[in-house]
C-alpha cells in the first residue's frame, strides 16, 4: 500500500514547526518520518527527533518546490527503502516554498504507487498576514492555493471582524479549502493523521449487525472540534455508501474509515476511505485483508458533525436495506 504523505506549508512564522513538534510528541502509535526543508531561519534540531521518536531528514540550501526537487525524491526513496514499516511521511516545506509544484512532485510518476498525498495543510498567521508586504503576500497566497485545509493560526490575536475579513480574502484565492481557526497551532491529532485506531476502544457490547455512533470533543481545550465514529458488522451497499459519504463529507474537516462492501459477485471487499477537506480517496484493500467490521471516524467543527443524521444515513447503506 502507498505510504500516506502529509504536507505542511505556510509562510515564515506561521507556526509549522510548533505544529510539527506537537504532533511528534504524540504520534498516536504511528511510525512517522519527517522531511524538513531547512531554508534560512527554519530548522528543527536533533532534539525534536528524539522527542518525537521519528526519523528526520533535512533538505538544506534550497526550496523543495524548485531548486532541490531531486533531493526530495531521493530523500523519500531513502525513507521507503530504509523504513519499510513506515505508517506516514510528513513534509514540512520551507516558508518560501510554493505549494503547487510540491503537490505535483509528491504525485509525480517517480513516486507513483509508493506514496500518496493524503492532505496538504497551509498555516496562516492570522495576526501577521495583513502586515505582509506585497512580495510576501503574493507568496503566502500562492501557498494557500494548493491547500486542502487552511489553518488560521494565532486566532486569539485577532478580533472576530478581522478574522472574518481574512477568511473573505483567502476564500477568494482558494474557495474550496476548509478554513479552520486555531491557537498556538493546537489541533486534534486525528485531523492531520486521521488515525482510525484511536476510535477502536469500545466500552460496551453490541449484537450482530449493530451500527452505532459516538461523538466527543477530542480534548477539553479543543472543544470546538467534534469527533464522531460509526461502526457496523454488516456489509454495506457500495453505491449508496459512496453517495452518502459525498453528502456527509461536505461538512467535515477529516474522515477516515475501513468499510466492508458487498459486491455484485457476492464477494465482500474492504475499502479504505480517506477525506481531508474536500479531497476524498477510495482504495480497495488487498484480498484477504482482515476487516470484520466497518469503521468510520469523522472530525468537524460544531454543527459540521450531526451524529443523528449521519447515523441514520449510514444505516440505510447496509446491504439488503431498501433504498
One Martini backbone bead per residue (centre of mass of N, CA, C, O) as a GRO file, in nm:
protein
  323
    1UNK     BB    1   0.098   0.035   0.021
    2UNK     BB    2   0.079   0.351   0.017
    3UNK     BB    3   0.228   0.618   0.163
    4UNK     BB    4   0.128   0.864   0.349
    5UNK     BB    5   0.115   1.228   0.290
    6UNK     BB    6   0.204   1.514   0.479
    7UNK     BB    7   0.162   1.868   0.422
    8UNK     BB    8   0.346   2.159   0.532
    9UNK     BB    9   0.253   2.495   0.505
   10UNK     BB   10   0.390   2.829   0.510
   11UNK     BB   11   0.483   3.104   0.626
   12UNK     BB   12   0.687   3.269   0.801
   13UNK     BB   13   0.570   3.214   1.133
   14UNK     BB   14   0.291   3.040   1.131
   15UNK     BB   15   0.356   2.729   1.289
   16UNK     BB   16   0.481   2.458   1.184
   17UNK     BB   17   0.681   2.369   1.407
   18UNK     BB   18   0.480   2.362   1.638
   19UNK     BB   19   0.299   2.147   1.515
   20UNK     BB   20   0.515   1.925   1.476
   21UNK     BB   21   0.596   1.889   1.767
   22UNK     BB   22   0.319   1.798   1.874
   23UNK     BB   23   0.287   1.549   1.690
   24UNK     BB   24   0.560   1.402   1.784
   25UNK     BB   25   0.482   1.370   2.083
   26UNK     BB   26   0.198   1.243   1.942
   27UNK     BB   27   0.178   0.980   1.710
   28UNK     BB   28  -0.034   0.747   1.780
   29UNK     BB   29   0.161   0.487   1.706
   30UNK     BB   30   0.310   0.598   1.471
   31UNK     BB   31   0.526   0.568   1.193
   32UNK     BB   32   0.734   0.852   1.152
   33UNK     BB   33   0.846   1.070   0.894
   34UNK     BB   34   1.068   1.356   0.841
   35UNK     BB   35   1.065   1.640   0.618
   36UNK     BB   36   1.297   1.913   0.614
   37UNK     BB   37   1.298   2.241   0.493
   38UNK     BB   38   1.598   2.415   0.510
   39UNK     BB   39   1.540   2.775   0.532
   40UNK     BB   40   1.710   2.961   0.704
   41UNK     BB   41   1.529   2.982   1.003
   42UNK     BB   42   1.448   2.697   0.944
   43UNK     BB   43   1.447   2.452   1.218
   44UNK     BB   44   1.522   2.111   1.320
   45UNK     BB   45   1.643   1.943   1.569
   46UNK     BB   46   1.741   1.654   1.724
   47UNK     BB   47   1.547   1.682   1.968
   48UNK     BB   48   1.285   1.636   1.809
   49UNK     BB   49   1.333   1.343   1.724
   50UNK     BB   50   1.355   1.224   2.006
   51UNK     BB   51   1.082   1.327   2.110
   52UNK     BB   52   0.914   1.194   1.851
   53UNK     BB   53   1.018   0.926   1.735
   54UNK     BB   54   1.158   1.018   1.451
   55UNK     BB   55   1.246   1.044   1.143
   56UNK     BB   56   1.502   1.271   0.995
   57UNK     BB   57   1.519   1.501   0.714
   58UNK     BB   58   1.733   1.749   0.572
   59UNK     BB   59   1.666   2.017   0.339
   60UNK     BB   60   1.910   2.221   0.204
   61UNK     BB   61   1.973   2.504   0.020
   62UNK     BB   62   1.654   2.521  -0.043
   63UNK     BB   63   1.362   2.444  -0.244
   64UNK     BB   64   1.124   2.199  -0.299
   65UNK     BB   65   0.982   2.357  -0.552
   66UNK     BB   66   1.282   2.376  -0.713
   67UNK     BB   67   1.610   2.323  -0.636
   68UNK     BB   68   1.532   2.024  -0.459
   69UNK     BB   69   1.364   1.792  -0.596
   70UNK     BB   70   1.558   1.553  -0.616
   71UNK     BB   71   1.614   1.534  -0.310
   72UNK     BB   72   1.328   1.460  -0.229
   73UNK     BB   73   1.302   1.198  -0.380
   74UNK     BB   74   1.552   1.065  -0.250
   75UNK     BB   75   1.450   1.084   0.043
   76UNK     BB   76   1.198   0.911   0.007
   77UNK     BB   77   1.340   0.659  -0.100
   78UNK     BB   78   1.509   0.615   0.155
   79UNK     BB   79   1.277   0.575   0.352
   80UNK     BB   80   1.145   0.333   0.204
   81UNK     BB   81   1.400   0.155   0.223
   82UNK     BB   82   1.468   0.184   0.543
   83UNK     BB   83   1.128   0.210   0.606
   84UNK     BB   84   0.888  -0.029   0.554
   85UNK     BB   85   0.708   0.053   0.833
   86UNK     BB   86   0.573   0.297   0.748
   87UNK     BB   87   0.283   0.514   0.798
   88UNK     BB   88   0.431   0.809   0.759
   89UNK     BB   89   0.478   1.126   0.589
   90UNK     BB   90   0.634   1.441   0.671
   91UNK     BB   91   0.620   1.767   0.517
   92UNK     BB   92   0.823   2.054   0.570
   93UNK     BB   93   0.804   2.339   0.433
   94UNK     BB   94   0.915   2.614   0.349
   95UNK     BB   95   0.831   2.957   0.376
   96UNK     BB   96   0.919   2.973   0.038
   97UNK     BB   97   0.717   2.776  -0.070
   98UNK     BB   98   0.545   2.633  -0.325
   99UNK     BB   99   0.271   2.422  -0.361
  100UNK     BB  100   0.215   2.298  -0.648
  101UNK     BB  101   0.494   2.171  -0.712
  102UNK     BB  102   0.481   1.984  -0.463
  103UNK     BB  103   0.235   1.824  -0.541
  104UNK     BB  104   0.346   1.718  -0.810
  105UNK     BB  105   0.585   1.566  -0.685
  106UNK     BB  106   0.429   1.367  -0.500
  107UNK     BB  107   0.249   1.283  -0.777
  108UNK     BB  108   0.464   1.155  -0.932
  109UNK     BB  109   0.598   0.900  -1.119
  110UNK     BB  110   0.852   0.848  -0.936
  111UNK     BB  111   0.623   0.778  -0.680
  112UNK     BB  112   0.435   0.586  -0.787
  113UNK     BB  113   0.277   0.358  -0.555
  114UNK     BB  114   0.440   0.457  -0.278
  115UNK     BB  115   0.278   0.726  -0.263
  116UNK     BB  116   0.039   0.960  -0.101
  117UNK     BB  117  -0.166   1.229  -0.092
  118UNK     BB  118  -0.349   1.314   0.198
  119UNK     BB  119  -0.250   1.624   0.274
  120UNK     BB  120  -0.283   1.988   0.266
  121UNK     BB  121  -0.139   2.222   0.498
  122UNK     BB  122  -0.206   2.569   0.572
  123UNK     BB  123  -0.043   2.820   0.739
  124UNK     BB  124  -0.178   3.116   0.904
  125UNK     BB  125  -0.115   3.436   1.014
  126UNK     BB  126  -0.369   3.616   1.131
  127UNK     BB  127  -0.206   3.868   1.242
  128UNK     BB  128   0.034   3.897   1.008
  129UNK     BB  129  -0.082   3.904   0.718
  130UNK     BB  130  -0.164   4.215   0.679
  131UNK     BB  131   0.164   4.297   0.712
  132UNK     BB  132   0.250   4.210   0.453
  133UNK     BB  133   0.408   4.239   0.184
  134UNK     BB  134   0.367   4.193  -0.141
  135UNK     BB  135   0.560   3.951  -0.186
  136UNK     BB  136   0.467   3.788   0.062
  137UNK     BB  137   0.168   3.774  -0.010
  138UNK     BB  138   0.196   3.623  -0.276
  139UNK     BB  139   0.321   3.368  -0.151
  140UNK     BB  140   0.103   3.303   0.059
  141UNK     BB  141  -0.123   3.267  -0.155
  142UNK     BB  142   0.012   3.038  -0.310
  143UNK     BB  143   0.008   2.832  -0.074
  144UNK     BB  144  -0.310   2.821  -0.057
  145UNK     BB  145  -0.399   2.695  -0.338
  146UNK     BB  146  -0.311   2.381  -0.242
  147UNK     BB  147  -0.513   2.356  -0.015
  148UNK     BB  148  -0.733   2.172   0.193
  149UNK     BB  149  -0.629   2.319   0.462
  150UNK     BB  150  -0.676   2.618   0.656
  151UNK     BB  151  -0.472   2.749   0.914
  152UNK     BB  152  -0.572   2.992   1.154
  153UNK     BB  153  -0.343   3.122   1.327
  154UNK     BB  154  -0.365   3.317   1.604
  155UNK     BB  155  -0.677   3.381   1.677
  156UNK     BB  156  -0.633   3.537   1.960
  157UNK     BB  157  -0.511   3.813   1.797
  158UNK     BB  158  -0.806   3.855   1.685
  159UNK     BB  159  -1.086   3.962   1.565
  160UNK     BB  160  -1.379   3.884   1.426
  161UNK     BB  161  -1.353   4.087   1.194
  162UNK     BB  162  -1.067   4.006   1.106
  163UNK     BB  163  -1.132   3.711   1.046
  164UNK     BB  164  -1.350   3.760   0.833
  165UNK     BB  165  -1.166   3.916   0.636
  166UNK     BB  166  -0.962   3.687   0.591
  167UNK     BB  167  -1.154   3.473   0.483
  168UNK     BB  168  -1.251   3.636   0.241
  169UNK     BB  169  -0.976   3.663   0.104
  170UNK     BB  170  -0.900   3.354   0.086
  171UNK     BB  171  -1.157   3.253  -0.069
  172UNK     BB  172  -1.068   3.401  -0.337
  173UNK     BB  173  -0.827   3.189  -0.375
  174UNK     BB  174  -0.955   2.930  -0.183
  175UNK     BB  175  -1.277   2.811  -0.183
  176UNK     BB  176  -1.240   2.480  -0.124
  177UNK     BB  177  -1.125   2.523   0.145
  178UNK     BB  178  -1.077   2.473   0.462
  179UNK     BB  179  -1.138   2.677   0.755
  180UNK     BB  180  -0.918   2.695   1.059
  181UNK     BB  181  -0.908   2.798   1.360
  182UNK     BB  182  -0.619   2.863   1.580
  183UNK     BB  183  -0.406   2.793   1.871
  184UNK     BB  184  -0.084   2.723   1.875
  185UNK     BB  185  -0.132   2.485   1.670
  186UNK     BB  186  -0.391   2.340   1.783
  187UNK     BB  187  -0.467   1.992   1.716
  188UNK     BB  188  -0.599   1.720   1.627
  189UNK     BB  189  -0.444   1.442   1.535
  190UNK     BB  190  -0.673   1.330   1.338
  191UNK     BB  191  -0.679   1.561   1.130
  192UNK     BB  192  -0.394   1.485   0.996
  193UNK     BB  193  -0.394   1.147   1.034
  194UNK     BB  194  -0.659   0.975   1.071
  195UNK     BB  195  -0.690   0.777   1.319
  196UNK     BB  196  -0.864   0.487   1.374
  197UNK     BB  197  -0.743   0.361   1.635
  198UNK     BB  198  -0.868   0.578   1.837
  199UNK     BB  199  -1.172   0.440   1.803
  200UNK     BB  200  -1.164   0.140   1.905
  201UNK     BB  201  -1.254   0.174   2.174
  202UNK     BB  202  -1.528  -0.017   2.341
  203UNK     BB  203  -1.744   0.001   2.625
  204UNK     BB  204  -1.955  -0.182   2.461
  205UNK     BB  205  -2.188  -0.399   2.355
  206UNK     BB  206  -2.284  -0.586   2.053
  207UNK     BB  207  -2.469  -0.697   1.824
  208UNK     BB  208  -2.537  -0.818   1.543
  209UNK     BB  209  -2.534  -0.557   1.308
  210UNK     BB  210  -2.437  -0.314   1.452
  211UNK     BB  211  -2.500   0.037   1.447
  212UNK     BB  212  -2.280   0.300   1.565
  213UNK     BB  213  -2.232   0.603   1.768
  214UNK     BB  214  -1.988   0.863   1.844
  215UNK     BB  215  -1.925   1.160   2.044
  216UNK     BB  216  -1.645   1.401   2.081
  217UNK     BB  217  -1.407   1.578   2.238
  218UNK     BB  218  -1.078   1.530   2.221
  219UNK     BB  219  -1.043   1.806   2.389
  220UNK     BB  220  -1.114   2.053   2.595
  221UNK     BB  221  -0.932   2.279   2.438
  222UNK     BB  222  -1.087   2.140   2.163
  223UNK     BB  223  -1.415   2.181   2.166
  224UNK     BB  224  -1.479   2.270   1.869
  225UNK     BB  225  -1.440   1.982   1.820
  226UNK     BB  226  -1.582   1.692   1.646
  227UNK     BB  227  -1.606   1.349   1.722
  228UNK     BB  228  -1.707   1.065   1.509
  229UNK     BB  229  -1.831   0.725   1.528
  230UNK     BB  230  -1.872   0.429   1.313
  231UNK     BB  231  -2.032   0.098   1.317
  232UNK     BB  232  -2.036  -0.227   1.133
  233UNK     BB  233  -2.100  -0.580   1.060
  234UNK     BB  234  -2.234  -0.510   0.801
  235UNK     BB  235  -2.265  -0.496   0.490
  236UNK     BB  236  -2.231  -0.265   0.218
  237UNK     BB  237  -2.353  -0.043  -0.008
  238UNK     BB  238  -2.154   0.112  -0.228
  239UNK     BB  239  -2.321   0.329  -0.374
  240UNK     BB  240  -2.458   0.448  -0.121
  241UNK     BB  241  -2.200   0.511   0.036
  242UNK     BB  242  -2.077   0.716  -0.159
  243UNK     BB  243  -2.312   0.916  -0.150
  244UNK     BB  244  -2.315   0.963   0.157
  245UNK     BB  245  -2.017   1.070   0.185
  246UNK     BB  246  -2.059   1.314   0.007
  247UNK     BB  247  -2.267   1.442   0.193
  248UNK     BB  248  -2.119   1.439   0.467
  249UNK     BB  249  -1.838   1.575   0.373
  250UNK     BB  250  -1.920   1.883   0.352
  251UNK     BB  251  -1.884   1.917   0.694
  252UNK     BB  252  -1.581   1.823   0.689
  253UNK     BB  253  -1.234   1.782   0.767
  254UNK     BB  254  -1.236   1.463   0.854
  255UNK     BB  255  -1.189   1.122   0.717
  256UNK     BB  256  -1.195   0.769   0.820
  257UNK     BB  257  -1.194   0.428   0.672
  258UNK     BB  258  -1.317   0.087   0.704
  259UNK     BB  259  -1.508  -0.077   0.442
  260UNK     BB  260  -1.770  -0.308   0.395
  261UNK     BB  261  -1.852  -0.450   0.077
  262UNK     BB  262  -2.092  -0.550  -0.157
  263UNK     BB  263  -2.075  -0.745  -0.428
  264UNK     BB  264  -2.227  -0.879  -0.708
  265UNK     BB  265  -2.050  -1.160  -0.665
  266UNK     BB  266  -2.053  -1.182  -0.327
  267UNK     BB  267  -1.826  -1.018  -0.244
  268UNK     BB  268  -1.609  -0.899   0.015
  269UNK     BB  269  -1.494  -0.570   0.051
  270UNK     BB  270  -1.216  -0.362   0.137
  271UNK     BB  271  -1.230  -0.011   0.216
  272UNK     BB  272  -1.054   0.284   0.193
  273UNK     BB  273  -1.118   0.600   0.358
  274UNK     BB  274  -1.033   0.943   0.252
  275UNK     BB  275  -1.053   1.274   0.415
  276UNK     BB  276  -0.951   1.615   0.312
  277UNK     BB  277  -1.169   1.810   0.313
  278UNK     BB  278  -1.239   1.767  -0.038
  279UNK     BB  279  -1.052   1.527  -0.029
  280UNK     BB  280  -1.106   1.207  -0.186
  281UNK     BB  281  -1.044   0.846  -0.110
  282UNK     BB  282  -1.033   0.525  -0.270
  283UNK     BB  283  -0.928   0.190  -0.143
  284UNK     BB  284  -0.855  -0.126  -0.222
  285UNK     BB  285  -0.798  -0.392  -0.047
  286UNK     BB  286  -0.652  -0.668  -0.017
  287UNK     BB  287  -0.702  -0.976  -0.031
  288UNK     BB  288  -0.753  -1.082   0.309
  289UNK     BB  289  -0.823  -0.849   0.461
  290UNK     BB  290  -0.876  -0.765   0.785
  291UNK     BB  291  -1.244  -0.717   0.817
  292UNK     BB  292  -1.515  -0.741   1.045
  293UNK     BB  293  -1.566  -0.425   1.014
  294UNK     BB  294  -1.702  -0.113   1.008
  295UNK     BB  295  -1.510   0.206   1.009
  296UNK     BB  296  -1.584   0.550   1.111
  297UNK     BB  297  -1.412   0.869   1.111
  298UNK     BB  298  -1.487   1.203   1.237
  299UNK     BB  299  -1.418   1.562   1.171
  300UNK     BB  300  -1.541   1.869   1.316
  301UNK     BB  301  -1.735   2.169   1.341
  302UNK     BB  302  -1.977   2.145   1.529
  303UNK     BB  303  -2.230   2.132   1.293
  304UNK     BB  304  -2.060   1.940   1.099
  305UNK     BB  305  -2.163   1.732   1.321
  306UNK     BB  306  -2.436   1.482   1.281
  307UNK     BB  307  -2.505   1.199   1.431
  308UNK     BB  308  -2.801   1.132   1.360
  309UNK     BB  309  -2.783   1.174   1.056
  310UNK     BB  310  -2.542   0.997   0.991
  311UNK     BB  311  -2.654   0.733   1.105
  312UNK     BB  312  -2.908   0.717   0.929
  313UNK     BB  313  -2.762   0.713   0.655
  314UNK     BB  314  -2.576   0.461   0.708
  315UNK     BB  315  -2.801   0.253   0.764
  316UNK     BB  316  -2.900   0.259   0.454
  317UNK     BB  317  -2.622   0.102   0.354
  318UNK     BB  318  -2.712  -0.161   0.411
  319UNK     BB  319  -2.726  -0.456   0.291
  320UNK     BB  320  -3.075  -0.497   0.193
  321UNK     BB  321  -3.169  -0.219   0.218
  322UNK     BB  322  -3.399  -0.017   0.132
  323UNK     BB  323  -3.386   0.278  -0.069
   0.00000   0.00000   0.00000
